[in-house]
Amino acid sequence: MVASAKETKTSRRAKDRLHHVHARAGIQQDGLRRALGPELRAIWGVADDAEPGRVREIVLLRLNRVLERFADPLMPEIVWTAYNLGVDPVNGGAGMVGRIRTMVGRGRVAVSERTCTRRFYDFLGTVKNSLDGFQEDLTGEDFRLASRWISGNVRPEREETDGGLRDPVPSVMRMFLDGTVWGPSDEAGAPVPARLGAHGDWLCVFTDERLLAEYRALTGAGWARIRPRTGREVVLAAARREVATGVLVNPRPSRGTGIHAALPLSPDSIARLAVRR
């Protein structure tokens, strides 16, 4: 285990250096080791004489360890775009803002640039907090995977196990499916859909009860019953409805933001997930 500093001058400096990682060409930038600074290198276990390729591998692995904590299904697309992994090299040097803007403009996500940026900074805040704890040791297998991801410019997904086929559902989505979410239900316990006019029917769920409470307090949503269920149960409930229904994960409480401020799983995505479950 690599121990990090607590909230000291050294720790604060390391957190400040995190903003250099998504700048310019992200983890593909020349001089990434220098961009990390000595404090962040020490916390993440990057040797002062580490080769550029090894520096990228360590940064990718440290970021991915934090990303695995997030159940929001669009976070991998947002985070890896920000850090320039799996991005068209033509757009790779545009900086975090430019890469996210291009991602939204090309329809890679069904949320706004503002929402993507906010989600990225949610992630960055969690990375900063992680620097105050212990950093898990990285194994040879970790480095093998990271080398493949970087050389192929592809993003981490759940790997093959025991010679079997790769799981078709990325690990972060699996976390959503297996994890508990909260949402409104009717007297029979079935999820209550929100009818959003031209956008169709959606089931609103929250990955944290505090987010649900905030949403209800600020919007006055008149949900008489709240029921916890797994993400998988929500997906199956949406798939079984006669009307095509999507799922909104963590809709925002601001009035007027609606579907564009949530992380949506479209009816097509729901159909695919229901088959893969």
NUKE-377929 format. One record per residue (C-alpha): residue in three letters; residue number from 1; x, y, z. Coordinates in Angstrom, 2 decimals, always signed. Example, Ala and Ser with C-alpha at 12.3 -4.5 7.8 and 13.67 -1.06 7.14 Angstrom:
// NUKE-377929
 res   n      px      py      pz
 ALA   1  +12.30   -4.50   +7.80
 SER   2  +13.67   -1.06   +7.14
// end
This chain:
// NUKE-377929
 res   n      px      py      pz
 MET   1   +0.00   +0.00   +0.00
 VAL   2   +1.19   +3.54   -0.77
 ALA   3   +0.19   +5.91   +2.01
 SER   4   -0.86   +9.43   +1.10
 ALA   5   -0.61  +12.61   +3.12
 LYS   6   -3.58  +13.86   +5.10
 GLU   7   -4.91  +17.36   +4.52
 THR   8   -1.51  +19.03   +4.74
 LYS   9   +0.34  +21.48   +2.56
 THR  10   +1.72  +18.52   +0.62
 SER  11   -1.73  +16.99   +0.18
 ARG  12   -3.23  +20.27   -0.99
 ARG  13   -0.47  +20.68   -3.54
 ALA  14   -1.13  +17.19   -4.86
 LYS  15   -4.83  +17.98   -5.25
 ASP  16   -4.02  +21.19   -7.10
 ARG  17   -1.87  +19.25   -9.55
 LEU  18   -4.83  +17.06  -10.52
 HIS  19   -6.09  +19.91  -12.68
 HIS  20   -3.00  +19.54  -14.87
 VAL  21   -3.88  +15.93  -15.71
 HIS  22   -7.01  +16.69  -17.76
 ALA  23   -5.48  +19.82  -19.32
 ARG  24   -4.22  +19.95  -22.90
 ALA  25   -3.94  +16.38  -24.24
 GLY  26   -4.89  +14.74  -20.93
 ILE  27   -3.10  +11.52  -20.10
 GLN  28   -1.63  +11.54  -23.62
 GLN  29   +0.19  +14.85  -23.06
 ASP  30   +3.94  +15.10  -23.32
 GLY  31   +5.52  +15.75  -19.95
 LEU  32   +2.75  +14.07  -17.95
 ARG  33   +5.21  +13.10  -15.21
 ARG  34   +6.21  +16.72  -14.78
 ALA  35   +2.56  +17.82  -14.85
 LEU  36   +1.80  +15.59  -11.86
 GLY  37   +4.28  +17.37   -9.64
 PRO  38   +6.34  +15.71   -6.90
 GLU  39   +3.54  +15.51   -4.33
 LEU  40   +1.03  +13.75   -6.59
 ARG  41   +3.75  +11.45   -7.94
 ALA  42   +4.60  +10.42   -4.39
 ILE  43   +0.99   +9.68   -3.47
 TRP  44   +0.28   +7.70   -6.64
 GLY  45   +3.58   +5.84   -6.56
 VAL  46   +5.13   +7.33   -9.70
 ALA  47   +8.92   +7.09   -9.59
 ASP  48  +10.85  +10.23  -10.46
 ASP  49  +12.59   +8.34  -13.27
 ALA  50   +9.50   +6.48  -14.54
 GLU  51   +9.21   +6.08  -18.29
 PRO  52   +6.39   +8.10  -19.93
 GLY  53   +4.44   +4.94  -20.75
 ARG  54   +4.55   +3.73  -17.15
 VAL  55   +3.45   +7.17  -15.91
 ARG  56   +0.37   +7.01  -18.16
 GLU  57   -0.43   +3.50  -16.97
 ILE  58   -0.29   +4.51  -13.31
 VAL  59   -2.44   +7.60  -13.86
 LEU  60   -5.02   +5.59  -15.80
 LEU  61   -5.16   +2.90  -13.11
 ARG  62   -5.49   +5.38  -10.26
 LEU  63   -8.30   +7.21  -12.03
 ASN  64  -10.05   +3.96  -12.91
 ARG  65  -10.00   +2.81   -9.28
 VAL  66  -11.99   +5.91   -8.37
 LEU  67  -14.29   +5.65  -11.39
 GLU  68  -15.30   +2.14  -10.34
 ARG  69  -17.06   +3.66   -7.33
 PHE  70  -19.57   +5.48   -9.55
 ALA  71  -22.78   +3.78  -10.61
 ASP  72  -23.87   +6.53  -13.01
 PRO  73  -23.83   +4.78  -16.41
 LEU  74  -22.54   +7.76  -18.40
 MET  75  -19.59   +8.53  -16.13
 PRO  76  -17.05   +6.43  -18.09
 GLU  77  -17.86   +8.28  -21.32
 ILE  78  -17.58  +11.66  -19.60
 VAL  79  -14.47  +10.89  -17.55
 TRP  80  -12.40   +9.19  -20.23
 THR  81  -13.30  +11.86  -22.76
 ALA  82  -12.10  +14.48  -20.30
 TYR  83   -8.81  +12.61  -19.81
 ASN  84   -8.39  +11.86  -23.54
 LEU  85   -8.71   +8.08  -23.61
 GLY  86  -10.70   +6.54  -26.45
 VAL  87  -10.91   +9.94  -28.15
 ASP  88  -10.25  +10.61  -31.84
 PRO  89   -6.63  +11.85  -31.95
 VAL  90   -7.79  +14.75  -34.13
 ASN  91   -9.65  +16.14  -31.12
 GLY  92   -7.31  +14.86  -28.41
 GLY  93   -5.39  +18.08  -27.94
 ALA  94   -8.45  +20.31  -27.55
 GLY  95   -8.32  +20.28  -23.76
 MET  96  -10.96  +18.92  -21.42
 VAL  97  -13.53  +21.57  -22.35
 GLY  98  -13.05  +21.06  -26.08
 ARG  99  -13.22  +17.28  -25.84
 ILE 100  -16.43  +17.35  -23.82
 ARG 101  -17.96  +19.90  -26.19
 THR 102  -17.15  +17.69  -29.18
 MET 103  -18.54  +14.62  -27.40
 VAL 104  -21.85  +16.38  -26.76
 GLY 105  -21.97  +17.92  -30.23
 ARG 106  -21.58  +14.52  -31.86
 GLY 107  -24.38  +13.03  -29.79
 ARG 108  -22.19  +10.62  -27.82
 VAL 109  -24.26  +11.42  -24.74
 ALA 110  -27.85  +12.64  -24.39
 VAL 111  -27.06  +15.31  -21.82
 SER 112  -25.83  +18.88  -22.04
 GLU 113  -22.24  +20.09  -21.98
 ARG 114  -22.97  +21.77  -18.66
 THR 115  -24.22  +18.52  -17.14
 CYS 116  -21.17  +16.62  -18.41
 THR 117  -18.83  +19.23  -16.95
 ARG 118  -20.61  +19.13  -13.61
 ARG 119  -20.40  +15.34  -13.53
 PHE 120  -16.71  +15.46  -14.35
 TYR 121  -16.02  +17.81  -11.46
 ASP 122  -18.03  +15.50   -9.18
 PHE 123  -15.58  +12.79  -10.21
 LEU 124  -12.57  +15.07   -9.77
 GLY 125  -13.69  +15.90   -6.24
 THR 126  -13.78  +12.20   -5.40
 VAL 127  -10.30  +11.74   -6.84
 LYS 128   -9.08  +14.56   -4.60
 ASN 129  -10.65  +12.94   -1.56
 SER 130   -9.00   +9.64   -2.44
 LEU 131   -5.59  +11.27   -2.07
 ASP 132   -6.17  +11.53   +1.69
 GLY 133   -6.36   +7.75   +2.04
 PHE 134   -4.28   +4.74   +1.09
 GLN 135   -3.50   +3.86   -2.50
 GLU 136   -3.79   +0.18   -3.38
 ASP 137   -0.71   -1.52   -4.75
 LEU 138   -0.75   -2.00   -8.52
 THR 139   -0.01   -5.48   -9.85
 GLY 140   +1.63   -6.78  -12.99
 GLU 141   -1.81   -7.69  -14.30
 ASP 142   -2.97   -4.12  -13.70
 PHE 143   -0.07   -2.81  -15.78
 ARG 144   -0.71   -5.35  -18.53
 LEU 145   -4.28   -4.15  -18.88
 ALA 146   -3.34   -0.48  -18.69
 SER 147   -0.69   -0.93  -21.37
 ARG 148   -3.27   -2.51  -23.67
 TRP 149   -5.83   +0.22  -23.03
 ILE 150   -3.35   +3.00  -23.73
 SER 151   -1.72   +1.41  -26.78
 GLY 152   -5.14   +0.71  -28.30
 ASN 153   -6.64   +4.02  -27.14
 VAL 154   -9.54   +2.09  -25.62
 ARG 155  -11.34   +2.41  -22.32
 PRO 156  -11.36   -0.02  -19.39
 GLU 157  -14.16   -2.55  -19.32
 ARG 158  -14.80   -5.72  -17.36
 GLU 159  -12.26   -8.27  -18.49
 GLU 160  -12.55  -11.89  -19.50
 THR 161  -12.47  -14.30  -16.56
 ASP 162  -11.57  -17.99  -16.50
 GLY 163  -11.25  -18.06  -20.25
 GLY 164  -14.85  -16.99  -20.71
 LEU 165  -16.28  -14.25  -22.85
 ARG 166  -15.99  -10.64  -21.78
 ASP 167  -19.04   -9.42  -19.92
 PRO 168  -21.04   -7.36  -22.44
 VAL 169  -22.01   -4.84  -19.76
 PRO 170  -19.21   -2.46  -18.61
 SER 171  -18.33   -2.76  -14.92
 VAL 172  -19.74   +0.65  -14.01
 MET 173  -23.10   -0.34  -15.52
 ARG 174  -22.94   -3.62  -13.64
 MET 175  -22.55   -1.61  -10.45
 PHE 176  -25.73   +0.29  -11.30
 LEU 177  -27.62   -2.91  -12.07
 ASP 178  -26.50   -4.63   -8.88
 GLY 179  -26.70   -1.57   -6.63
 THR 180  -29.69   -0.12   -4.79
 VAL 181  -31.61   +2.85   -6.15
 TRP 182  -34.63   +4.71   -4.81
 GLY 183  -37.67   +5.90   -6.71
 PRO 184  -41.42   +6.54   -6.50
 SER 185  -43.82   +3.59   -6.51
 ASP 186  -47.57   +3.06   -6.58
 GLU 187  -49.71   +1.17   -4.04
 ALA 188  -48.80   -2.14   -5.65
 GLY 189  -45.09   -1.36   -5.41
 ALA 190  -44.56   -0.79   -9.14
 PRO 191  -42.38   +2.14  -10.27
 VAL 192  -44.32   +5.29  -11.14
 PRO 193  -43.34   +6.74  -14.55
 ALA 194  -42.83  +10.41  -15.26
 ARG 195  -44.53  +11.43  -18.50
 LEU 196  -42.36  +14.04  -20.19
 GLY 197  -44.47  +14.89  -23.21
 ALA 198  -42.51  +14.53  -26.44
 HIS 199  -39.68  +12.85  -24.51
 GLY 200  -41.94   +9.92  -23.56
 ASP 201  -42.19   +7.94  -20.31
 TRP 202  -39.29   +7.64  -17.87
 LEU 203  -38.70   +6.01  -14.49
 CYS 204  -36.81   +8.36  -12.17
 VAL 205  -34.37   +6.73   -9.75
 PHE 206  -31.65   +8.00   -7.42
 THR 207  -28.45   +6.24   -6.42
 ASP 208  -28.41   +8.05   -3.06
 GLU 209  -31.32   +8.80   -0.73
 ARG 210  -29.89  +12.27   -0.11
 LEU 211  -30.20  +13.10   -3.81
 LEU 212  -33.81  +11.95   -3.72
 ALA 213  -34.56  +14.08   -0.65
 GLU 214  -32.95  +17.12   -2.27
 TYR 215  -34.97  +16.60   -5.44
 ARG 216  -38.26  +16.31   -3.55
 ALA 217  -37.51  +19.35   -1.38
 LEU 218  -36.66  +21.62   -4.29
 THR 219  -39.26  +20.46   -6.80
 GLY 220  -42.16  +19.58   -4.53
 ALA 221  -42.52  +16.21   -6.24
 GLY 222  -45.65  +14.67   -4.77
 TRP 223  -44.43  +11.10   -4.46
 ALA 224  -46.40   +9.43   -1.68
 ARG 225  -44.37   +6.22   -1.68
 ILE 226  -40.66   +5.63   -2.16
 ARG 227  -39.27   +2.16   -2.62
 PRO 228  -35.71   +0.87   -2.87
 ARG 229  -34.93   -1.68   -5.55
 THR 230  -31.91   -2.75   -7.55
 GLY 231  -31.02   -1.07  -10.81
 ARG 232  -31.70   -4.39  -12.51
 GLU 233  -35.26   -4.46  -11.15
 VAL 234  -35.84   -0.95  -12.46
 VAL 235  -34.52   -1.91  -15.91
 LEU 236  -36.80   -4.96  -16.04
 ALA 237  -39.80   -2.92  -14.87
 ALA 238  -39.17   -0.39  -17.64
 ALA 239  -38.71   -3.14  -20.25
 ARG 240  -42.00   -4.82  -19.29
 ARG 241  -44.15   -1.72  -19.71
 GLU 242  -46.36   -1.61  -22.79
 VAL 243  -45.21   +1.94  -23.50
 ALA 244  -41.53   +2.41  -24.40
 THR 245  -39.94   +3.64  -21.19
 GLY 246  -36.48   +4.88  -20.29
 VAL 247  -34.77   +5.39  -16.95
 LEU 248  -33.48   +8.73  -15.62
 VAL 249  -30.65   +8.23  -13.14
 ASN 250  -30.25  +11.08  -10.64
 PRO 251  -32.38  +13.78  -12.34
 ARG 252  -31.40  +17.23  -11.14
 PRO 253  -33.68  +19.27   -8.85
 SER 254  -33.45  +22.54  -10.81
 ARG 255  -36.74  +23.41  -12.43
 GLY 256  -36.73  +23.30  -16.19
 THR 257  -33.68  +21.05  -16.54
 GLY 258  -35.67  +17.84  -16.90
 ILE 259  -34.31  +15.10  -19.09
 HIS 260  -31.28  +17.09  -20.19
 ALA 261  -29.85  +17.28  -16.66
 ALA 262  -30.21  +13.57  -15.82
 LEU 263  -28.25  +10.56  -16.97
 PRO 264  -30.75   +8.83  -19.25
 LEU 265  -30.98   +5.20  -20.26
 SER 266  -33.09   +5.32  -23.40
 PRO 267  -35.78   +2.72  -24.15
 ASP 268  -33.37   +1.14  -26.66
 SER 269  -30.69   +0.88  -23.97
 ILE 270  -33.24   -0.60  -21.58
 ALA 271  -34.16   -3.26  -24.14
 ARG 272  -30.49   -4.24  -24.59
 LEU 273  -29.83   -4.35  -20.85
 ALA 274  -32.94   -6.44  -20.22
 VAL 275  -31.66   -9.04  -22.68
 ARG 276  -28.11   -9.01  -21.21
 ARG 277  -29.13   -9.19  -17.57
// end
